[in-house]
Amino acid sequence: MWTYPLAGGTGPKYLALVDAIEQAIQTGKLQPNERLPTNRELTQLFDVTIATVTKAMAVAARKGLVSAQVGSGTYVRDVAANVETPQKTFDLALNVLPEGVVEKELLAMVQPNAQALLSRGMFGYGSYVPTAQHAQAAAGWVEAFGGPARPEDVLLTVGVHQGLMAALHAVQGPGQHAVCEALSYTGIKRIADFLNVSLSGAECDEAGMRPDSLEQLLRQTKARVVIVTSTLHNPTTATLPLERRKAIAGLCKKYDACLIEDGVNMPLVASDTASVSSFAPERSIFLTGFSKCVASGFRLGYAVTPPGIKQAFHEALVSTQWIGPRLYAGLAEQLLNMGALERCIQAHRVEARFRFDLASRILKGVRPVATPSYHAWVDAPADQPGDSFAAHALRLGVKISPAAHFAVSDSAAVPAAYRISLGATQDRDELERALHILASMTARPPGVVSTLV
């Protein structure tokens, strides 16, 4: 047998299985075009779950180690074979904003004020504590779309991702448990792995995290941290209704849990629905920023923290990055003071609506939303699992993110669905071409595939 004992350590088992396959190929124990055991057989050989094997096969396919043939099995890939590749690849996997939408607005703001910004030492050391004027403007902006905000509770972050890192670091210890959605933004998984925090995924439906599942996990795991994306959840685009927001906040109070709310998409929606944090502000860290409403590279975020957590959160910010986002803070003040921020957001609302409607017309299975952002959640064809569909799409020149990419647990049930970024192509015509490729795949089954994760 070519099997190897899975390497020990703290790394994921599915990556250890990929390493075992790669070693067998390198040592010649697995030959090109040789058929691998079935996934079920691999679970027995390596004493792992079927979900672990599925993820391992996906990674192995992406690395070019194996390829799957529908109805036949998975084979060691012959790297010497001439595999036809598409001339152009449309990357709809990375969830970003199209830069051109607000480029003129940003240039019109920056160019006349460049000298003034430089004279204020924008490239010097910066603080995570905003100026009093900035804190007042930021608090007013956050309150306008439903977030809880007092100027004295606002801190700056280098984007929402740093805010999530600092929040989890401030309220959680290594080896402890936190609860988030069963399918979650991959950055949350990376942060949890880095901080050695165990994540448990609460079940969700089309309205987002289910309070009954959250309560069950809080009881079982004794977790004292809940991470929730309340509006236009990434990846599923679900938005929590008001009653569910109140219920989640109530459960955090009942089980003495700290709430971390990712509100990065809330500015784009401009709903008057209150945030989850507003129903439990004394135990909540509310995060939002500019990366989903101005530009993906505009790394400025706001964290609204209660007095009892603020100091620990600030220390965590300094630990992750020594200086605050001084340049972006200065630009953010300009955006807020000149009214340019709202113009940028409105331009993105119009563009996101156009692109979402385009995707809904061309693709079947796009989950409807009242106010769209630049990502969409799409049901895969019934006869093509999400991973297989994503793999086939990659062969045809379109990168998408299958549901398995966002699964918090290997044992979680993963729907046959995928996420596409509607802002990844700067040109609407390119997006339309990519969408038509995906639409054409529903009429024909995939052949030989390799999986993108």
C-alpha positions as CSV (number, residue, x, y, z in Angstrom):
1,M,0.0,0.0,0.0
2,W,1.1,3.6,-0.7
3,T,-0.5,5.0,2.4
4,Y,1.4,7.0,5.0
5,P,0.6,7.7,8.6
6,L,-0.9,11.2,8.8
7,A,1.6,13.6,10.3
8,G,0.8,14.7,13.8
9,G,0.6,18.3,15.0
10,T,-2.1,20.9,15.1
11,G,-2.6,21.3,11.4
12,P,-5.9,20.2,9.6
13,K,-6.1,16.5,8.8
14,Y,-7.2,17.1,5.3
15,L,-3.8,18.9,4.5
16,A,-2.0,16.0,6.1
17,L,-3.8,13.6,3.7
18,V,-2.8,15.8,0.8
19,D,0.8,15.5,2.0
20,A,0.5,11.7,2.1
21,I,-0.8,11.6,-1.5
22,E,2.0,14.0,-2.7
23,Q,4.6,11.8,-0.9
24,A,3.3,8.7,-2.6
25,I,3.5,10.4,-6.0
26,Q,7.0,11.7,-5.4
27,T,8.3,8.3,-4.3
28,G,6.7,6.5,-7.2
29,K,4.2,4.5,-5.1
30,L,1.5,6.2,-7.0
31,Q,1.9,6.3,-10.7
32,P,0.5,8.7,-13.3
33,N,-3.1,7.7,-14.3
34,E,-3.3,5.3,-11.4
35,R,-6.8,5.1,-9.9
36,L,-7.1,6.1,-6.2
37,P,-9.3,4.3,-3.7
38,T,-12.8,5.7,-3.4
39,N,-13.4,8.4,-0.9
40,R,-15.2,5.9,1.4
41,E,-12.2,3.6,1.2
42,L,-9.8,6.5,2.0
43,T,-11.8,7.3,5.2
44,Q,-11.1,3.7,6.4
45,L,-7.5,3.7,5.3
46,F,-6.6,7.0,7.1
47,D,-9.3,6.9,9.8
48,V,-10.8,10.3,8.9
49,T,-14.2,11.6,8.1
50,I,-15.7,11.7,4.6
51,A,-15.7,15.5,4.8
52,T,-11.9,15.4,5.5
53,V,-11.3,13.2,2.4
54,T,-13.5,15.5,0.2
55,K,-11.6,18.6,1.2
56,A,-8.3,16.8,0.7
57,M,-9.2,15.7,-2.8
58,A,-10.2,19.2,-3.6
59,V,-6.8,20.6,-2.5
60,A,-5.0,17.8,-4.3
61,A,-6.9,18.5,-7.5
62,R,-6.1,22.2,-7.2
63,K,-2.4,21.4,-6.7
64,G,-2.5,19.3,-9.9
65,L,-1.9,16.0,-8.1
66,V,-5.1,14.3,-9.1
67,S,-8.1,14.6,-11.4
68,A,-11.6,13.2,-11.1
69,Q,-13.6,11.6,-13.9
70,V,-17.3,11.5,-13.3
71,G,-18.6,8.0,-13.0
72,S,-15.1,6.5,-13.1
73,G,-13.1,7.7,-10.1
74,T,-10.1,9.9,-9.1
75,Y,-6.8,9.4,-10.8
76,V,-3.2,10.5,-10.3
77,R,-2.7,13.3,-12.8
78,D,-0.2,12.9,-15.6
79,V,1.7,16.2,-15.4
80,A,3.3,15.5,-18.7
81,A,-0.1,15.3,-20.5
82,N,-1.0,18.3,-22.6
83,V,-4.0,19.8,-20.8
84,E,-5.9,22.5,-22.7
85,T,-6.3,25.6,-20.7
86,P,-8.6,28.6,-21.4
87,Q,-7.0,31.7,-22.9
88,K,-8.5,33.9,-20.3
89,T,-9.6,33.2,-16.7
90,F,-12.3,35.3,-15.0
91,D,-11.6,35.4,-11.3
92,L,-15.0,35.6,-9.5
93,A,-13.6,34.0,-6.3
94,L,-12.1,37.1,-4.6
95,N,-14.8,39.3,-3.0
96,V,-13.7,42.8,-4.0
97,L,-15.2,46.0,-5.3
98,P,-14.6,47.4,-8.8
99,E,-12.2,50.3,-8.4
100,G,-13.4,52.4,-11.4
101,V,-16.8,53.1,-9.8
102,V,-15.5,55.7,-7.4
103,E,-12.1,56.5,-8.9
104,K,-13.0,60.0,-10.1
105,E,-14.6,60.8,-6.7
106,L,-11.6,59.7,-4.8
107,L,-9.1,61.6,-7.1
108,A,-11.2,64.7,-6.9
109,M,-11.0,64.5,-3.1
110,V,-7.3,63.6,-2.8
111,Q,-5.6,65.8,-5.5
112,P,-6.6,69.3,-4.2
113,N,-5.8,68.2,-0.6
114,A,-2.6,66.2,-1.1
115,Q,-0.3,69.0,0.1
116,A,-2.5,69.6,3.2
117,L,-2.6,65.9,4.0
118,L,1.2,65.6,3.7
119,S,1.8,68.7,5.8
120,R,-0.1,67.1,8.6
121,G,2.4,64.2,8.8
122,M,0.1,61.6,7.3
123,F,3.1,59.2,6.9
124,G,4.1,59.5,10.5
125,Y,3.1,57.3,13.5
126,G,-0.6,57.1,14.0
127,S,-2.9,56.3,16.9
128,Y,-5.9,54.0,17.0
129,V,-7.7,56.7,18.9
130,P,-9.4,59.1,16.5
131,T,-9.4,62.8,16.9
132,A,-12.5,64.2,18.7
133,Q,-13.8,65.6,15.4
134,H,-13.2,62.3,13.6
135,A,-14.8,60.3,16.4
136,Q,-17.9,62.5,16.3
137,A,-18.2,62.2,12.5
138,A,-17.6,58.4,12.6
139,A,-20.2,57.9,15.4
140,G,-22.8,59.8,13.4
141,W,-22.1,57.8,10.3
142,V,-22.3,54.5,12.1
143,E,-25.6,55.5,13.9
144,A,-27.1,56.4,10.5
145,F,-27.1,52.8,9.4
146,G,-28.2,51.2,12.6
147,G,-25.0,50.6,14.5
148,P,-24.5,51.6,18.2
149,A,-22.0,54.5,18.5
150,R,-20.9,57.0,21.1
151,P,-17.8,59.0,20.0
152,E,-15.9,58.0,23.1
153,D,-16.4,54.3,22.3
154,V,-14.9,54.5,18.7
155,L,-11.5,53.2,17.8
156,L,-9.8,53.0,14.4
157,T,-8.8,49.7,12.8
158,V,-6.7,48.8,9.7
159,G,-9.9,47.4,8.1
160,V,-12.5,45.1,9.6
161,H,-10.2,42.1,9.4
162,Q,-7.8,43.6,11.9
163,G,-10.8,44.5,14.0
164,L,-11.9,40.8,14.1
165,M,-8.4,39.7,15.0
166,A,-8.2,42.2,17.9
167,A,-11.7,41.5,19.1
168,L,-11.2,37.8,19.3
169,H,-7.8,38.3,21.0
170,A,-9.3,40.8,23.5
171,V,-12.2,38.6,24.7
172,Q,-11.0,35.0,24.1
173,G,-8.2,32.9,25.3
174,P,-6.2,30.1,23.5
175,G,-8.0,26.8,23.5
176,Q,-11.4,28.3,24.2
177,H,-14.6,28.1,22.0
178,A,-16.4,30.7,19.9
179,V,-19.6,30.3,17.9
180,C,-20.1,31.7,14.4
181,E,-22.2,30.8,11.3
182,A,-21.6,27.2,10.0
183,L,-20.5,28.8,6.7
184,S,-18.3,31.9,7.4
185,Y,-16.0,34.4,6.0
186,T,-12.7,32.6,5.6
187,G,-10.9,35.3,7.4
188,I,-12.6,34.3,10.6
189,K,-11.4,30.8,10.2
190,R,-7.8,32.0,9.6
191,I,-8.0,34.3,12.7
192,A,-9.3,31.4,14.9
193,D,-6.6,29.1,13.7
194,F,-3.9,31.7,14.4
195,L,-5.2,32.4,17.9
196,N,-5.8,28.7,18.6
197,V,-9.5,29.3,19.2
198,S,-12.0,26.5,18.4
199,L,-14.9,27.5,16.2
200,S,-18.4,25.9,16.3
201,G,-20.8,26.7,13.4
202,A,-24.4,27.5,14.2
203,E,-26.9,26.3,11.7
204,C,-28.3,29.0,9.4
205,D,-31.2,29.4,7.0
206,E,-32.1,32.1,4.4
207,A,-32.5,34.6,7.3
208,G,-29.1,33.9,8.8
209,M,-28.0,32.4,12.1
210,R,-30.7,30.4,13.8
211,P,-31.1,31.3,17.5
212,D,-32.1,27.8,18.5
213,S,-28.9,26.4,17.0
214,L,-26.9,29.1,18.7
215,E,-28.4,28.4,22.1
216,Q,-27.7,24.6,21.7
217,L,-24.0,25.3,20.9
218,L,-23.6,27.8,23.8
219,R,-24.9,25.1,26.1
220,Q,-22.8,22.3,24.7
221,T,-19.5,24.1,24.2
222,K,-19.7,26.7,27.0
223,A,-18.5,29.2,24.5
224,R,-18.5,32.8,25.7
225,V,-18.0,34.5,22.3
226,V,-20.5,34.8,19.4
227,I,-19.3,36.1,16.0
228,V,-22.1,37.2,13.7
229,T,-22.4,38.9,10.3
230,S,-25.8,40.5,10.6
231,T,-26.2,42.1,7.1
232,L,-25.4,40.6,3.7
233,H,-23.6,37.7,5.3
234,N,-20.5,36.5,3.5
235,P,-20.9,34.1,1.7
236,T,-24.7,33.5,1.8
237,T,-26.0,37.1,1.5
238,A,-28.4,36.4,4.4
239,T,-29.6,39.4,6.5
240,L,-30.9,38.8,10.0
241,P,-34.4,40.2,10.6
242,L,-35.1,42.4,13.6
243,E,-36.6,39.7,15.8
244,R,-33.7,37.4,15.2
245,R,-31.2,40.2,16.0
246,K,-32.9,40.7,19.4
247,A,-32.9,36.9,20.0
248,I,-29.2,36.6,19.4
249,A,-28.4,39.5,21.6
250,G,-30.7,38.1,24.3
251,L,-28.8,34.7,24.2
252,C,-25.5,36.5,24.6
253,K,-26.9,38.1,27.8
254,K,-28.4,34.8,29.0
255,Y,-25.1,32.9,28.6
256,D,-22.8,35.7,29.5
257,A,-21.2,35.7,26.0
258,C,-19.4,38.6,24.3
259,L,-20.8,39.5,20.9
260,I,-18.5,40.4,17.9
261,E,-20.6,41.8,15.1
262,D,-19.2,42.2,11.6
263,G,-21.1,45.1,10.0
264,V,-18.9,45.7,7.0
265,N,-21.8,45.5,4.6
266,M,-24.2,47.6,6.6
267,P,-23.2,51.0,5.0
268,L,-24.1,49.7,1.6
269,V,-27.6,48.6,2.6
270,A,-28.4,51.8,4.6
271,S,-31.2,50.0,6.4
272,D,-32.9,51.5,9.5
273,T,-32.8,48.0,11.2
274,A,-30.8,48.2,14.4
275,S,-27.6,46.2,14.7
276,V,-27.4,43.1,16.9
277,S,-24.9,45.0,19.1
278,S,-27.4,47.8,19.8
279,F,-29.5,45.3,21.9
280,A,-26.5,44.4,24.0
281,P,-24.0,47.3,23.8
282,E,-22.4,46.5,27.1
283,R,-21.0,43.2,25.8
284,S,-20.6,43.9,22.1
285,I,-17.9,44.9,19.7
286,F,-19.3,46.4,16.6
287,L,-17.1,46.5,13.5
288,T,-17.5,48.3,10.2
289,G,-15.4,50.0,7.6
290,F,-14.8,51.2,4.0
291,S,-13.6,48.1,2.2
292,K,-17.1,47.1,1.0
293,C,-18.5,50.6,0.4
294,V,-15.6,52.7,-0.9
295,A,-12.6,50.6,-2.1
296,S,-11.3,47.1,-1.2
297,G,-7.8,48.6,-0.5
298,F,-9.1,51.4,1.7
299,R,-8.0,49.9,5.0
300,L,-9.9,52.0,7.5
301,G,-12.4,50.6,9.9
302,Y,-14.3,51.6,13.0
303,A,-14.7,49.6,16.1
304,V,-17.4,50.5,18.7
305,T,-16.3,49.0,22.0
306,P,-17.9,49.2,25.5
307,P,-15.8,50.7,28.3
308,G,-15.1,47.3,29.9
309,I,-13.5,45.9,26.7
310,K,-12.0,49.0,25.1
311,Q,-8.6,48.9,26.8
312,A,-8.0,45.2,26.0
313,F,-9.2,45.8,22.4
314,H,-6.8,48.7,22.0
315,E,-3.9,46.6,23.3
316,A,-4.8,43.9,20.9
317,L,-4.8,46.4,18.0
318,V,-1.3,47.6,19.0
319,S,-0.1,43.9,19.2
320,T,-1.3,43.1,15.7
321,Q,0.1,46.3,14.2
322,W,2.2,48.8,16.1
323,I,0.8,52.0,14.6
324,G,-2.7,53.1,13.6
325,P,-3.9,53.9,10.1
326,R,-2.9,57.5,10.1
327,L,-3.0,58.1,6.3
328,Y,-6.4,56.4,5.9
329,A,-7.8,58.1,9.0
330,G,-6.9,61.5,7.4
331,L,-8.6,60.5,4.1
332,A,-11.6,59.1,6.0
333,E,-12.0,62.5,7.7
334,Q,-12.0,64.2,4.3
335,L,-14.6,61.8,3.0
336,L,-16.9,62.4,5.9
337,N,-16.5,66.1,6.0
338,M,-16.9,66.7,2.3
339,G,-19.9,64.5,1.8
340,A,-17.8,62.3,-0.6
341,L,-18.4,59.2,1.4
342,E,-22.1,59.1,0.8
343,R,-21.5,59.8,-2.9
344,C,-19.1,56.8,-3.1
345,I,-21.6,54.6,-1.3
346,Q,-24.5,55.6,-3.6
347,A,-22.4,55.0,-6.7
348,H,-21.6,51.5,-5.4
349,R,-25.3,50.8,-4.7
350,V,-26.2,51.6,-8.2
351,E,-23.3,49.4,-9.7
352,A,-23.9,46.5,-7.3
353,R,-27.6,46.5,-8.2
354,F,-26.8,46.5,-11.9
355,R,-24.4,43.6,-11.5
356,F,-26.6,41.6,-9.2
357,D,-29.6,42.0,-11.6
358,L,-27.4,40.9,-14.5
359,A,-26.4,37.7,-12.6
360,S,-30.0,37.0,-11.6
361,R,-31.0,37.2,-15.3
362,I,-28.3,35.0,-16.6
363,L,-27.9,32.4,-13.8
364,K,-30.4,30.1,-12.2
365,G,-30.4,29.8,-8.4
366,V,-29.2,33.2,-7.4
367,R,-30.4,33.9,-3.9
368,P,-32.5,37.1,-4.0
369,V,-31.7,40.0,-1.7
370,A,-33.5,43.3,-1.1
371,T,-30.3,45.5,-1.4
372,P,-27.4,43.7,-3.0
373,S,-23.7,43.9,-2.4
374,Y,-20.9,42.7,-4.7
375,H,-21.2,39.0,-3.9
376,A,-24.0,36.5,-4.7
377,W,-24.9,33.1,-3.4
378,V,-25.9,30.6,-6.1
379,D,-27.3,27.1,-6.0
380,A,-25.3,24.6,-8.0
381,P,-27.1,22.4,-10.5
382,A,-28.8,19.4,-8.7
383,D,-26.7,16.9,-10.5
384,Q,-23.4,18.7,-9.9
385,P,-22.1,19.1,-6.3
386,G,-20.6,22.5,-5.5
387,D,-17.0,21.3,-5.5
388,S,-17.4,19.6,-8.9
389,F,-19.2,22.5,-10.4
390,A,-16.4,24.9,-9.2
391,A,-13.8,22.6,-10.6
392,H,-15.5,22.4,-14.0
393,A,-15.9,26.2,-14.0
394,L,-12.2,26.6,-13.5
395,R,-11.5,24.4,-16.5
396,L,-13.7,26.6,-18.6
397,G,-11.9,29.8,-17.3
398,V,-14.1,31.0,-14.4
399,K,-12.9,30.9,-10.8
400,I,-15.7,30.7,-8.1
401,S,-15.8,29.7,-4.4
402,P,-17.7,26.6,-3.6
403,A,-19.6,26.3,-0.3
404,A,-17.0,23.9,1.2
405,H,-14.5,26.8,1.1
406,F,-16.5,28.5,3.9
407,A,-17.3,25.5,6.1
408,V,-16.2,26.0,9.7
409,S,-16.2,22.3,10.5
410,D,-15.2,19.3,8.4
411,S,-18.3,17.5,9.7
412,A,-20.7,20.2,8.8
413,A,-23.3,19.6,6.1
414,V,-22.3,21.7,3.1
415,P,-24.9,22.8,0.6
416,A,-24.5,22.4,-3.1
417,A,-23.9,26.1,-3.7
418,Y,-21.2,28.6,-4.5
419,R,-20.3,32.3,-4.1
420,I,-19.4,34.6,-6.9
421,S,-17.9,38.1,-6.7
422,L,-19.7,40.5,-8.9
423,G,-17.1,43.2,-8.4
424,A,-14.0,41.2,-9.3
425,T,-14.2,42.2,-13.0
426,Q,-13.7,45.9,-13.6
427,D,-15.7,45.7,-16.8
428,R,-19.4,44.8,-16.9
429,D,-18.9,43.0,-20.3
430,E,-16.3,40.7,-18.8
431,L,-18.7,39.9,-15.9
432,E,-21.4,39.0,-18.4
433,R,-19.1,36.7,-20.3
434,A,-18.1,34.9,-17.2
435,L,-21.7,34.5,-16.1
436,H,-22.7,33.1,-19.5
437,I,-19.9,30.5,-19.1
438,L,-21.4,29.5,-15.7
439,A,-24.9,29.4,-17.2
440,S,-23.8,27.1,-20.0
441,M,-22.5,24.5,-17.6
442,T,-26.0,23.7,-16.3
443,A,-26.8,22.1,-19.6
444,R,-23.9,19.7,-19.7
445,P,-22.2,17.5,-17.1
446,P,-18.5,18.0,-16.3
447,G,-15.8,15.8,-17.6
448,V,-12.3,15.7,-16.1
449,V,-12.2,18.2,-13.3
450,S,-9.8,19.9,-10.8
451,T,-11.2,21.7,-7.8
452,L,-10.7,25.2,-6.7
453,V,-11.0,25.8,-2.9
